[in-house]
Amino acid sequence: MKRTMNEVHDCTCAVATTAEIIATKWTPLIVHDLSEGARRFMHLEHACPGISPRTLSERLDMLERQGVVIRHSFPESPPRVEYELTEKGRALLPIIKEMRRFGHSWMAAEPVKRRRPATARH
């Protein structure tokens, strides 16, 4: 009997459940940025050029629900909020490191070599 993709990659599939977290656009970049320590929303927003505040907020909420990120609120004026990786979030860092290594090896463009200007030949 032939199995379909859904039967193999359901909610009990470790690869599928991990991909649900890590394969969402912007998520690996957010986790990578948080690997250096707690960050405020604005820092994360500036670290991911092109991400909208709404999308960043959605990703952080999803990561918090998944137990990857913890949100710390400080009773200051103005209020300060920081995000930090949990133990589960730090466990994702080897995956992020491998993504970086793969990107450097296979995806990053070769540096363009500068050509010397052609000298006029007479």
Sequence and secondary structure as in RCSB ss.txt:
>XXXX:A:sequence
MKRTMNEVHDCTCAVATTAEIIATKWTPLIVHDLSEGARRFMHLEHACPGISPRTLSERLDMLERQGVVIRHSFP
ESPPRVEYELTEKGRALLPIIKEMRRFGHSWMAAEPVKRRRPATARH
>XXXX:A:secstr
    HHHHSSTT HHHHHHHHHTSTTHHHHHHHHTTS EEHHHHHHHSTT  HHHHHHHHHHHHHTTSEEEEEE 
 SS EEEEEE HHHHTTHHHHHHHHHHIIIIIS              
